[in-house]
Amino acid sequence: MSDPAERPPKRGEAIAGAAFVLVGLALLSGMLAISYGQAPALQTLLFRYGLAAVPLVAVLGQGAILLGLWLLWRVASRR
């Protein structure tokens, strides 16, 4: 059997990596806007979903960024 590290990178992996990074950045940006925004609509969102949802969104965003960067690194290291 061939070593999986020797196979050429697939274009879909790079696209998925970039998508995960962008989704993670969007989640973190949204979390920061809702947490620190002064607009009444943002404060309503914060209290509607609760303060406990903020760290959960932050963890999901950071996880998506790390997963996306790992996928991009894996593709780049096989070239």
N, C-alpha and C positions, 0 to 999 in steps of 0.2 A: 504494500500500500504506500501511496505517496504521502509525504508529510504535508499537513494542511498549511504550514507556514510557507511552503514553496509554491503554492498555487498563486496565479496572478490575482491581484485585487479586483473585485467586482465594482462596477460603477454604482450599483445600488447601495453598497455599504457606505460609500462616501456621501451619497445623497441622504441616506438615513442618518448618518452622523451629523451632517449639517442641519438636518431637520430637528434632531434632538437638541442640538445646541440652541437653535432659534426658539424652539418651544420653551426650553428652560429659561432663556433670557426673557421671553415674554411673560412667563409665570413670575419670575422675580421682579420684573418691572411692574406688573400688575399688583403684586403683593406690596411693593413699596408705595405705589400710588394710593392704594386703599388704606394702608397703615398711616401714612403721613400726609395724605391729601386733606385740604381744608374745605373742599366743596361739600355741601350738604349731601349730595348723592353718594359721594365716597364714604362719608361717615355712616350713612344709612346702610351701605353694603357691609361695612365693617361690623356693625352691630347686628345686622340680620344674620350673617354667617358666623358670627361669634369671634372672639379673640383667639380661640384655640385653632381656628382654621388658618391663621397667618403662619405659624411655624410649620404646619403641615404643607402648605403651598410652597414655603421656602425650601423644605426638604425635597419635595417633588421637583422643584425647579433646579436645585443643585444636583440632584441625582440625574436628571435629564441632561444637564450640561456635562457632567462627568462621563456619562455613557456616550454621548455624542463625541466628546473629545477622544475617548478611548477608541471608538470606531474610526475616527479620522486618523488617529495615530497608527492604528493597525493597518489601514490602507496605505498610508505614507511609508511605513516601515517595510512593506513588501515590494515596493517599487525598486 
